[in-house]
């Protein structure tokens, strides 16, 4: 019986170490992931770049949530970001999560 516990404990530890936050899971469930990644520029900027750009802006979460929900153009270049099918709450949750990335 003891031999079965060690692999189970090891598997549980690995799973916990690689668990995805609820915010990241929301990001991965939305179309955002087609154009953005956390660390690297794809079609749109890396989310860490977005966080750095708006780090000192008081209304950053509200501003970003509006862009996530309604789309934007001309902010990061000529390619427009389309509106996303998210609720106001999801847009705010995503914006707040993005601002935590470093």
C-alpha positions in Angstrom: 0.0 0.0 0.0 2.8 2.4 0.8 4.2 2.0 -2.7 1.0 3.4 -4.2 1.0 6.5 -2.0 4.4 7.9 -3.2 3.4 8.2 -6.9 0.0 9.7 -5.9 1.6 12.3 -3.7 4.1 13.1 -6.5 1.4 13.5 -9.1 -0.7 15.7 -6.8 2.4 18.0 -6.2 3.1 18.3 -9.9 -0.6 19.1 -10.6 -0.6 21.8 -7.9 2.6 23.3 -9.2 1.2 23.6 -12.7 -2.3 24.6 -11.9 -3.9 27.4 -13.9 -5.5 30.3 -12.1 -9.2 31.0 -12.6 -8.3 34.2 -14.4 -5.8 32.4 -16.7 -8.4 29.7 -17.4 -10.9 32.5 -18.4 -8.3 34.0 -20.7 -7.7 30.6 -22.3 -11.4 30.0 -22.8 -11.9 33.3 -24.8 -10.8 34.2 -28.3 -8.2 36.6 -26.8 -5.7 33.7 -26.9 -5.8 33.7 -30.7 -4.0 37.1 -30.9 -2.4 37.5 -27.4 0.0 35.5 -25.2 1.3 36.3 -21.8 4.9 36.6 -22.7 5.3 37.1 -26.5 3.8 39.4 -29.1 1.5 37.5 -31.6 -0.9 39.6 -33.6 -1.5 41.8 -30.6 1.0 42.7 -27.8 2.1 40.4 -25.0 -0.2 40.8 -22.0 2.9 41.6 -19.9 3.5 44.6 -22.3 0.0 45.7 -21.8 0.4 45.5 -18.0 3.6 47.5 -18.1 2.1 50.2 -20.3 -0.8 50.8 -18.0 0.8 50.0 -14.6 0.6 53.6 -13.3 -2.7 54.5 -14.9 -5.4 54.9 -12.2 -8.3 53.8 -14.3 -6.4 51.1 -16.2 -8.7 48.1 -15.3 -11.8 50.0 -16.5 -10.0 51.2 -19.6 -8.7 47.8 -20.5 -12.1 46.1 -19.7 -13.7 48.5 -22.2 -11.2 47.6 -24.9 -11.6 43.9 -24.2 -15.4 44.0 -24.5 -15.8 46.7 -27.2 -12.6 46.3 -29.2 -10.2 49.1 -30.2 -8.0 50.3 -33.0 -4.8 52.3 -33.3 -3.6 51.7 -29.7 -0.9 49.1 -30.5 -0.6 49.6 -34.2 -2.8 49.4 -37.4 -4.4 46.0 -36.7 -7.7 46.6 -34.8 -8.8 44.4 -31.9 -12.3 43.2 -32.4 -14.9 43.2 -29.7 -15.0 40.1 -27.6 -18.1 38.1 -26.4 -17.5 38.6 -22.7 -19.7 40.0 -20.0 -18.8 43.2 -18.2 -17.7 41.1 -15.2 -15.5 38.8 -17.4 -13.9 41.9 -19.1 -13.2 43.4 -15.7 -11.8 40.1 -14.4 -9.5 39.8 -17.4 -8.3 43.4 -17.2 -7.5 43.1 -13.5 -5.6 39.8 -14.1 -3.6 41.3 -17.0 -2.6 44.2 -14.8 -1.1 41.7 -12.3 1.3 40.2 -14.9 4.9 41.2 -14.6 
